[in-house]
Amino acid sequence: MSAFVTEVEFELPKGYVDPTGSVHRTGVMRLATAADEIYPLKDLRVRTWPAYLIVLLLERVVTKLGSRPVRQAGVHEGLFQADVALLEKR
């Protein structure tokens, strides 16, 4: 019997370029919960611009990008659209 997998590794097609110019293409994300999808709906940015929901959802579920944990605002806003599209499918 196999264990239930709650985290998934990924490789971005383009990669996140950090402020130092380093490109991070690999990472880890966990499965989204109902709370991950519901709580961002309270955010004013999502209420005024519904497309922003995916940015806040990724902030909640992407746990590692490159060699470091990701929990800082703005990182997911800096992802290329091709990378966001790949993560949305996961």
N, C-alpha and C positions, 0 to 999 in steps of 0.2 A: 504494500500500500504506500503510495507516495504522499508526502506532506503537502498541505495547501500552501501555495506560493503567494506571498503578499507583497513581495518586492520584485521588480523587473529591472534588469540592466538594459541600457540602450546605447546606441551610437548615433549621434546626430549627423546628418548629411553635410551640414555647413560648419556647425560648432559655434559656441559662445566665445566671443572675443572679450577678454577681461580688460580692465583699465591699463594693464601693463603691456597689452598686445598679445598675450598668450591665448592660444585657441584651445578650448576644451570641448571634446567631441563625445566622450563617454560619460555615463552617469548612471544613477539609480533612481527609480521612482517607486513609490508604494501604490497599492490600489487605492482608489478614491473611495471614501465613505459617503454616506448620505450627508453627513455634516459638512464635508468638504464641498459639496455642491450647493448646500443651502446657505451656510454662513456668508459666503461672498455676496449673496443677493441683497444683504443688508447694507453693503458698502455703497456709499454715495456715487463712487466712480462707476459702478455697475448700473445703478439706477439711472444715471444720466447718459451712460454709454454702454449698453448691454454687451457689446463685443469685448469689453474689458474683463468679462467673467473668466475667460480662459487664462488670462494672465494671473489672476488671483488663485484660480484652481491649481495652476502649475506651481505657484509659490507654496501651496500647501502640500503637494504630493511629490515634487522632485526633492529628494533628500541629499543627493550628491551630484556634483557636476565637476568633472575633472578629478583632481586629487583632494578637493575640499568640500566640506558640507555646505549646502546652499540654504541660507535663511535670511538673506539680505534683500531688501526692497530694490527693485530696479533691474535685477539680474534677468528676470524673465521678460521684461520689456525689451531687453537687448537681444533676444533671440531672433534669428532670421525666420521668416514665415515658413520656409521649408522645414525647419526644425520644429516649429510649433505644430505644423500639420502632422509630422511623424508622432509627436508626443500625444496629440489628440487621439490618434488611432489606438494607442496603447491603452 
